[in-house]
């Protein structure tokens, strides 16, 4: 049974993640709706036993009642999705409580909404969703929430797994394999060859130009292409050995644009959320964040090796 934790905050946008959570949990899975209450300015919510202030006790009761009402409403609104729903309330810093609640409940995945493109999307991803993705020990699904209500069931028809040749990036493969098997959908493995990082270039009056000869440029590109093809072929072999329908592609261009262009409606991008060295620079610092913010499909961020090897249950 798969357990998916989904934080809500009383807004319609936060509810956009619930249909995705239901789809990933499956008919026999469970979606845990979590409402995190704000802490007092001093750092945590008051406890009635610790205070004689009647106003504090009333405020605490009002918070709890409001949170429970929001959870009940969200659960009832998604009854038609045919999922088992649990309700949970926590108090404190949202990102910390979300990660802690996932651990307490034994969640296999966290599904949460961001708030769209542009400056607002950057701010949201740079705060709660970003911190959850950086610290969670389970995969984190980020759904870019629309302005309108989103309560319909969703369709996931293909998983897209971007790789970069590193072992850390390949940590996404077991999660993708598990999802593909449970959802009975294929996997597309891709690796992008970025000309900017493959061939040394220098700026000039008429734009960037290679700093090496055409012969060396061709050789570098052929080597990069061969390495990329080997990465994709190895991943396909591993997936197909598990009975997963998988195909692959070597893309040309910057990873973000190449991955975005190949993605289509019904796709879910699955990639490692962070690592060390080069993979950290392009997966977390650039590509993953841009995909979460602007890709045409949701993104599932898989923890790097140092945070565990758990796949979906």
C-alpha positions in Angstrom: 0.0 0.0 0.0 1.3 3.4 -1.0 0.9 6.3 1.4 1.1 9.9 0.0 1.2 12.9 2.3 -0.4 16.0 0.9 -0.1 19.4 2.8 -3.1 21.8 2.5 -3.3 25.3 3.7 -7.0 26.3 3.2 -6.4 27.5 -0.4 -7.8 26.1 -3.6 -4.3 26.0 -5.1 -3.0 23.7 -2.4 -5.8 21.3 -3.3 -4.4 20.9 -6.8 -2.0 18.3 -5.5 -4.7 16.0 -4.1 -5.8 14.4 -7.4 -2.1 13.7 -8.2 -1.6 12.2 -4.8 -4.7 10.0 -5.3 -3.4 8.8 -8.7 0.0 7.9 -7.3 -1.4 6.3 -4.2 -3.6 4.0 -6.2 -6.9 2.4 -5.4 -5.5 0.5 -2.4 -3.3 3.4 -1.2 -3.9 6.2 1.2 -3.7 10.0 1.0 -2.9 11.8 4.2 -4.1 15.4 4.2 -1.9 17.5 6.5 -2.8 20.9 7.9 0.1 22.7 9.6 -1.0 25.4 12.1 1.1 28.5 12.6 3.3 28.6 15.7 3.3 31.5 18.1 5.9 34.3 17.5 8.0 32.7 20.2 8.5 29.6 18.1 5.8 27.1 18.9 2.0 27.0 19.5 0.9 27.3 23.2 -0.4 24.4 25.2 -3.3 24.9 27.5 -1.6 23.1 30.3 1.3 25.6 30.2 -0.8 28.8 30.3 -3.6 30.3 32.3 -4.4 32.7 29.6 -8.0 32.0 28.5 -7.4 33.9 25.3 -4.6 31.6 24.3 -6.7 28.5 24.9 -9.5 29.9 22.9 -7.1 30.8 20.0 -5.7 27.3 20.1 -9.1 25.7 20.0 -10.1 28.0 17.1 -7.0 27.0 15.2 -7.7 23.3 15.7 -11.4 23.6 14.8 -10.5 25.6 11.6 -7.9 23.1 10.6 -10.2 20.2 11.1 -13.0 21.9 9.1 -10.5 22.5 6.2 -9.4 18.8 6.3 -13.0 17.6 6.4 -14.0 19.8 3.5 -10.9 18.7 1.4 -11.6 15.0 2.1 -15.3 15.3 1.2 -14.5 17.2 -2.0 -12.3 14.4 -3.2 -14.5 11.5 -2.2 -15.3 10.9 -5.9 -11.7 10.1 -6.5 -12.2 6.8 -4.7 -9.3 7.1 -2.3 -8.8 6.4 1.4 -8.2 9.7 3.1 -6.6 10.4 6.5 -6.5 13.7 8.3 -3.6 15.1 10.3 -2.9 18.4 12.1 0.5 19.6 13.1 1.9 22.8 14.5 5.1 24.6 13.7 7.3 25.5 10.7 5.5 24.1 7.6 8.5 22.6 5.9 9.7 20.9 9.1 6.3 19.6 10.1 5.7 18.3 6.6 8.9 16.3 6.6 8.3 15.1 10.2 4.7 14.0 9.4 5.9 12.0 6.4 8.3 10.2 8.7 5.8 9.5 11.4 3.2 8.2 9.0 5.7 6.2 6.9 4.7 8.1 3.8 6.2 6.9 0.6 5.8 10.2 -1.2 4.9 13.8 -0.5 2.7 15.7 -3.0 2.4 19.4 -2.8 1.5 22.4 -5.0 3.6 25.3 -6.0 2.0 28.6 -7.2 2.8 28.9 -10.8 5.3 30.7 -13.0 7.4 33.8 -12.6 8.3 35.6 -9.4 5.5 34.0 -7.4 6.5 30.6 -8.5 10.1 31.3 -7.6 9.1 32.6 -4.2 7.0 29.5 -3.4 9.5 27.0 -4.7 12.3 28.9 -2.9 10.5 28.6 0.5 8.3 25.7 1.7 8.4 23.4 -1.3 12.1 23.9 -1.9 13.0 23.2 1.7 10.8 20.1 1.8 12.4 18.8 -1.4 15.9 19.4 0.0 15.3 17.7 3.3 12.6 15.0 2.7 13.8 11.3 2.7 11.1 10.4 0.2 10.3 11.6 -3.3 8.5 15.0 -3.5 5.9 15.7 -6.2 5.6 19.3 -7.1 2.5 20.3 -9.0 2.3 23.8 -10.4 -1.2 24.9 -9.2 -3.6 26.7 -11.5 -5.8 29.6 -10.4 -9.0 27.6 -10.9 -10.2 24.7 -8.9 -8.5 21.4 -9.7 -10.5 18.5 -8.3 -10.7 16.1 -11.2 -8.8 12.9 -11.5 -5.6 13.2 -13.4 -4.1 10.9 -16.1 -0.4 9.9 -16.0 0.5 8.2 -19.3 4.3 8.4 -19.3 7.3 9.0 -17.1 10.2 11.1 -18.3 13.5 10.4 -16.6 16.3 12.9 -17.4 19.9 11.6 -16.7 23.3 13.3 -16.9 25.7 10.3 -16.7 26.1 10.5 -12.9 25.2 7.8 -10.4 23.2 10.3 -8.4 20.9 11.1 -11.3 20.3 7.4 -11.8 18.7 7.3 -8.3 15.5 8.3 -10.1 15.4 5.0 -12.0 14.1 2.7 -9.2 11.3 5.2 -8.3 10.4 5.5 -12.0 10.5 1.7 -12.4 8.2 1.2 -9.4 5.7 3.9 -10.6 5.7 2.6 -14.2 5.0 -1.0 -13.0 2.1 0.1 -10.7 0.6 2.5 -13.1 1.2 0.3 -16.2 2.8 3.2 -18.1 6.0 3.5 -20.2 9.2 5.3 -19.3 11.1 7.7 -21.6 14.8 8.1 -20.6 16.5 11.2 -21.9 19.9 12.8 -21.8 20.6 16.2 -23.1 23.9 17.3 -24.7 24.4 20.9 -24.0 26.7 22.6 -26.6 27.7 25.3 -24.1 29.3 22.7 -21.7 30.4 20.3 -24.4 32.5 22.5 -26.6 34.7 25.4 -25.3 33.4 28.7 -26.6 34.3 32.3 -26.2 32.2 35.4 -26.8 32.9 37.7 -29.7 31.4 40.5 -31.7 29.3 38.1 -33.7 28.3 35.9 -30.8 29.9 32.8 -29.2 32.3 30.7 -31.2 34.3 27.5 -30.4 37.8 28.1 -29.1 39.1 24.9 -30.7 39.4 23.7 -34.2 36.5 22.2 -36.1 38.1 18.8 -36.0 38.4 18.9 -32.2 34.8 20.3 -32.0 33.5 17.3 -34.0 35.5 14.9 -31.9 34.2 16.4 -28.6 30.7 16.3 -29.8 31.0 12.7 -31.0 32.4 11.6 -27.6 29.6 13.4 -25.8 27.0 11.8 -28.0 28.5 8.4 -27.5 28.6 8.8 -23.8 25.0 10.0 -23.7 23.8 7.1 -25.8 25.6 4.7 -23.5 23.9 6.3 -20.5 20.5 5.9 -22.1 21.1 2.4 -23.3 22.2 1.3 -19.8 19.1 2.7 -18.2 16.9 1.1 -20.8 18.5 -2.2 -20.2 17.9 -2.0 -16.5 14.3 -0.9 -16.9 13.5 -3.5 -19.5 15.0 -6.2 -17.3 12.3 -5.4 -14.8 9.6 -5.7 -17.4 9.1 -2.0 -17.9 8.2 -0.6 -21.4 11.0 1.9 -21.9 12.4 4.0 -24.7 15.2 6.5 -24.9 16.4 9.7 -26.6 19.5 11.8 -26.8 18.6 15.4 -26.9 20.5 18.4 -28.2 20.4 21.7 -26.4 20.2 23.0 -22.8 18.7 20.4 -20.5 15.8 22.5 -19.3 14.6 23.4 -22.8 15.2 20.0 -24.3 13.3 18.2 -21.5 10.5 20.7 -21.6 10.1 20.4 -25.3 9.9 16.6 -25.3 7.4 16.6 -22.5 3.7 16.3 -23.3 0.3 16.3 -21.6 0.1 13.3 -19.3 3.8 13.1 -18.6 5.4 13.2 -15.2 9.1 14.1 -15.0 11.1 12.1 -12.5 14.6 13.3 -11.6 17.0 13.4 -8.7 16.5 16.5 -6.6 20.0 17.2 -5.5 23.5 15.8 -5.2 27.1 16.9 -5.1 29.5 18.5 -7.6 28.3 18.9 -11.2 25.0 17.1 -10.6 24.2 19.6 -7.9 24.9 22.5 -10.2 22.6 21.4 -13.1 20.0 19.3 -11.4 19.2 21.5 -8.4 20.7 24.9 -9.1 19.3 25.1 -12.6 17.3 22.4 -14.3 15.1 20.9 -11.5 14.2 24.3 -10.2 13.3 25.6 -13.7 11.3 22.5 -14.4 9.3 22.8 -11.2 8.7 26.4 -12.0 8.0 26.3 -15.7 7.7 22.8 -17.2 4.4 21.9 -18.8 4.0 18.9 -16.5 4.5 18.1 -12.8 7.9 17.1 -11.5 8.7 14.3 -9.0 12.0 15.0 -7.1 13.8 11.9 -5.9 16.2 12.2 -2.9 19.8 11.8 -3.5 21.7 8.8 -2.3 22.7 10.2 1.1 19.1 10.5 2.1 18.2 6.9 1.5 17.2 4.4 -1.2 13.6 4.0 -0.4 11.2 3.6 -3.4 7.4 3.8 -3.4 5.6 1.1 -1.4 
